[in-house]
Amino acid sequence: MKFTEADKAYLIRIGNGEQHLPQIEEATQVVRLTKNGRRISSKRAIEEIGRNEFLSAMSRCAYHQTASRRTPTEETIEFVVPDSFWK
């Protein structure tokens, strides 16, 4: 996904350096998202948890491989960036 200027500003506001944005944006292309063991799209994840929570999770998994976020109904969305992202 291509980040908007608002996305970039949010990521910087939550502690990411501008130099980190390209890696986070790249990770959005390869991240595997699951909810209740079933794959979901980035669009679906954003609909469920909101764009800022999605970006927050992406900023973590782009550097630490995994992240998870809770939906309002207490379900978990798992974010996993594959090992091949770093090779």
C-alpha positions, 0 to 999 in steps of 0.5 A, a space after each residue: 500500500 502507498 502511504 499518504 502524507 497523513 500516514 507518514 505524519 502518524 508513523 513519525 508521530 508514534 516514534 518512527 524516523 523518516 528513514 524507516 518509512 520505506 521499509 514499513 511501506 515495503 512490508 505492507 506488500 508482503 505482510 500476512 494478515 490472519 484473523 481466527 486463523 484465516 487470511 484477511 486483506 489489508 483493507 479488511 484489517 483497516 476496516 476492523 481496527 482502523 488505519 492508525 492501529 494498522 499502521 502501528 502494527 505495520 511499524 512493529 512487524 516491519 522490524 520485529 516480524 510480528 505484531 497483533 492487534 485486537 478488534 473491538 469485538 476482542 478478536 485478534 488480527 495477527 501480522 507476520 512479515 515472512 523471513 524472505 523480507 530480510 534476505 
